[in-house]
């Protein structure tokens, strides 16, 4: 009974991951669309930027309606797993993720984007050594499995930066360093962008926190008042750069900035910056220990919240 229970649950997880990739590749959360609409209301009608933004918005709506990728670059698939310590299955997630990725690649829903850095060979299945990126966090006193997927396009990923600032003056350098990074990036990450910033930790931790911060909803603020204030300042300063929609100028360069921090070594001051494009492809699903599947997003505390509008993928009942 125990073996058949886990086999069935594993199949549910595999199917949920398949639907998660499909949904993430073909739509963006409603709050992203709302922010893009706010940009449209801010810029001069009939300007080149307004026409470009209108086409971008139509593309996002068309992809969602027809369940086709909203960008020809279907991105790196980043999986963030929150595993409850009482969830019945604690392994084999990589196998279930790989099956879903390969199936969707074969169905031509996602583009084969993995290339060996030495041989430059593409296995044509979006898999390979140390891929996809999977980050697992154990959640105490939880019976649920929550999987969040961030589809990260290559253009915005190329703009990621790690800085090891001066330990004595790092705090004062955060804002000018982030601003200069965005200024140098210009139109390359396909603005309007979302900016993730990780402060402290070590080199790896700061970059992880920067990417993890992108999982929070647009317009959310860090619960730490100091970091919330920093997020607001950075957002204001970035939108003064006059980069604008796809580099065409204007005040709508950045949709939001999210900042997270970690304790650091007294001799170091790491600063990680990760940028995402306007096609902010992010979705979450929650799987209960009984096999019920819900789709949604994470809130400002990285806790799961179900979608209000299910659009056919909000809930799957497969109770065991």
JOZI-V567821 format. One record per backbone hydrogen bond with DSSP energy under -0.5 kcal/mol. CO is the residue of the C=O (numbers start at 1). NH is the residue of the N-H. E is the energy in kcal/mol with one decimal. If there is no record, write none. Layout:
CO:NH:E + CO:NH:E
This chain:
1:5:-2.2 + 2:6:-1.9 + 3:7:-2.2 + 4:8:-2.3 + 5:9:-2.2 + 6:10:-2.5 + 7:11:-1.8 + 8:12:-1.8 + 9:13:-2.4 + 10:14:-2.3 + 11:15:-2.3 + 12:16:-2.5 + 13:17:-2.4 + 14:18:-2.0 + 15:19:-2.4 + 16:20:-2.3 + 17:21:-2.6 + 18:22:-2.2 + 19:23:-2.7 + 20:24:-2.6 + 21:25:-2.3 + 22:26:-1.0 + 23:27:-0.7 + 25:70:-1.9 + 29:32:-1.0 + 29:33:-1.4 + 30:34:-2.2 + 31:35:-1.7 + 32:36:-2.2 + 33:37:-2.1 + 34:38:-2.0 + 35:39:-2.0 + 36:40:-2.1 + 37:41:-1.9 + 38:42:-0.9 + 39:42:-0.8 + 39:43:-1.5 + 44:47:-1.6 + 47:51:-2.4 + 48:52:-2.5 + 49:53:-2.6 + 50:54:-2.2 + 51:55:-1.9 + 52:56:-2.1 + 53:57:-2.6 + 54:58:-2.4 + 55:59:-2.1 + 56:60:-2.0 + 57:61:-2.2 + 58:62:-2.5 + 59:63:-2.4 + 60:64:-1.9 + 61:65:-2.3 + 62:66:-2.4 + 63:67:-1.1 + 63:68:-1.6 + 72:74:-1.0 + 76:78:-0.9 + 76:152:-3.1 + 77:79:-0.6 + 78:80:-0.5 + 78:150:-2.5 + 79:81:-0.6 + 79:135:-3.0 + 80:82:-0.5 + 80:148:-2.8 + 81:83:-0.7 + 81:137:-2.9 + 82:84:-0.7 + 82:146:-2.5 + 83:139:-2.8 + 84:87:-1.9 + 92:96:-1.8 + 93:97:-2.7 + 94:98:-2.7 + 95:99:-2.1 + 96:100:-1.7 + 97:101:-2.5 + 98:102:-2.6 + 99:103:-2.1 + 100:104:-2.3 + 101:105:-2.2 + 102:106:-2.5 + 103:107:-1.6 + 104:109:-2.6 + 104:110:-1.0 + 105:108:-1.5 + 111:113:-0.9 + 116:120:-1.9 + 121:116:-2.6 + 121:123:-0.6 + 128:131:-1.6 + 131:128:-0.6 + 133:79:-2.8 + 135:81:-3.6 + 137:83:-2.6 + 138:140:-0.6 + 139:85:-2.5 + 139:142:-0.7 + 142:86:-2.6 + 144:84:-2.3 + 145:287:-3.1 + 146:82:-3.3 + 147:285:-2.1 + 148:80:-3.0 + 149:151:-0.5 + 149:283:-1.8 + 150:78:-2.4 + 150:152:-0.8 + 151:153:-0.7 + 151:281:-0.6 + 152:76:-3.1 + 153:157:-2.0 + 154:158:-2.0 + 156:159:-1.2 + 156:275:-0.5 + 157:160:-1.9 + 161:273:-2.7 + 163:165:-0.8 + 163:271:-2.8 + 165:269:-0.5 + 166:170:-1.4 + 169:173:-0.9 + 170:173:-0.8 + 170:174:-0.7 + 171:174:-0.9 + 173:177:-2.2 + 174:178:-2.5 + 175:179:-2.6 + 176:180:-2.2 + 177:181:-1.9 + 178:182:-2.3 + 179:183:-2.4 + 180:184:-2.4 + 181:185:-1.8 + 182:186:-1.9 + 185:188:-2.0 + 187:190:-1.9 + 190:278:-1.5 + 191:246:-2.2 + 193:255:-3.3 + 193:256:-0.9 + 194:276:-3.0 + 195:258:-2.8 + 196:274:-2.7 + 197:260:-2.4 + 198:272:-3.1 + 199:262:-2.1 + 201:265:-0.6 + 202:206:-2.4 + 203:207:-1.2 + 204:208:-2.3 + 205:209:-2.9 + 206:210:-1.8 + 207:211:-2.1 + 208:212:-3.2 + 209:213:-2.2 + 210:214:-0.5 + 211:214:-1.2 + 212:215:-2.2 + 213:216:-1.3 + 217:220:-1.9 + 223:225:-0.6 + 224:228:-2.6 + 225:229:-2.2 + 226:230:-1.8 + 227:231:-2.5 + 228:232:-2.1 + 229:233:-2.2 + 230:234:-2.6 + 231:235:-2.3 + 232:236:-2.2 + 233:237:-2.5 + 234:238:-2.8 + 235:239:-1.9 + 237:240:-1.0 + 238:241:-1.7 + 243:249:-3.5 + 244:247:-2.0 + 245:248:-2.4 + 249:245:-0.6 + 251:253:-1.1 + 253:192:-0.5 + 253:193:-2.4 + 256:195:-2.4 + 258:197:-2.6 + 260:199:-2.4 + 262:201:-0.6 + 263:201:-0.7 + 265:268:-2.0 + 269:165:-2.3 + 270:200:-2.5 + 271:163:-2.7 + 272:198:-2.6 + 273:161:-2.4 + 274:196:-3.4 + 276:194:-2.6 + 278:280:-2.3 + 279:281:-2.0 + 280:29:-0.6 + 280:282:-1.1 + 281:151:-2.6 + 283:149:-3.2 + 284:296:-2.8 + 285:147:-2.5 + 286:288:-0.5 + 286:294:-2.6 + 287:145:-2.4 + 288:291:-1.9 + 290:320:-2.9 + 292:288:-2.4 + 293:316:-3.4 + 294:286:-2.8 + 295:307:-2.3 + 296:284:-2.8 + 297:305:-3.0 + 299:302:-2.1 + 303:299:-2.5 + 305:297:-2.3 + 308:310:-0.6 + 310:313:-2.9 + 314:295:-2.8 + 316:293:-2.9 + 316:318:-0.8
